[in-house]
Amino acid sequence: MIDSILHPFMKYPLVTAFLVVGLITWVAMVVGKKGTNNRIHGSAIAIVCGLILAYVGGKTTGGKHGIADVSFFSGFALMGGGMFRDFAIIATAYGVRMEELKKAGLPGVIALCTSLVIATVVGAAASYAFGYTDPVSMATIGGGAATFIVGPVTGAALGASSEVIALSVAAGVVKSIAVMILTPFLAKIAGLTNPSAAAVYGGLMGSTSGVAAGLAATDPKLVPYGALTATFYTGFGCLVVPSLGYMILNALFG
């Protein structure tokens, strides 16, 4: 009987992945709302749960794809891939009113550029301090300090080792979780009360997932504006860090 129940889930692993994520998200949202009064958004709790499951899956199977290495959860390999990730990022833009976004104007652009430079420099400095002193590693970990997408893109473009790419992802994930948890507490100080402020904040923080979850816990109406500029941040970082960023680091440390 158990086999007959599990068979559909094994046959359609992507459906199983969506079901599991839906259940985790629902539980996380309830915990965030009831347990923390929305001070910690359910998205942050769900991401932490996902990281724990990935760790358990990797340790249990000895594999390299986290929970997807468990056959029952193999659908996560597709669900967690680049296609669905990019679709989710792009989808955040559809709630934007362009007249509101334009109000961010020059401050949004300055925030985006300044934040990307600072994040890359801090990440590269941390890389150097911990013994990864070659320009490729410094650029990759610096990109990871920007976002957990920029790091792997930079590492793949420059031929970084899998160890360095993993470190860049870890740096980006830590930043993302920090942004989503701290945003509601800092919202009043940062003046996150209107779309223009949210757009500038998204460009300043850069982490699409962190900004979206943090703003959702602050004011859901602000999410599309912060997420859109944060997405620009990610795309801009993927373009600049492997090229200009690497060339500068190579000139200084190569």
C-alpha angles and dihedrals in degrees: 000000000000090000091053090052094047096043097082090049091050092045094051105035095168091057088049090052092052091048093051093046090048092053093046091048092049093050091045092051091050091049092047093049101039100028102040102019088240092299087121108038119230090240090066091050091047092051092051089051089050092051091050092050091048090052093047092047093049094047093046097050101026088230133135102233101068117222090357089073088070104087094223090057098040090121089076089074088069098032092051094046129107096268097063091036093056092043091054092048094049092046091064090068095065094079093058125113106208094212089061093045092052089061089070088060118143096000089060092051093047091048091050096049095042094048093048092052093047094047093048093047093048092047093047091048091051089049091053092046091055095049103266094121103154116104094241093057093042092051092046096049090041089055090049089055086058095050137328088248098052091052098058092040090053093045093050092048094049099038098248120174121263089247092058092045089052090052090051091052090049091052091051094047092051090051092048094051091046092052095048093048098042099041097080091049093049097039095098094046091047092048095238095171104115141037094257092056090047091052092051090046091052091053091046097049097035099193106118096196093042094047093045094050093042094050091045088060089047103041122335091211090067095055100090093051096049093041093051096055090041088055089051086052091055094047092045090049092050088055101041107034098057091045118028094017093052093046091054093047091046090052091051102038107013 
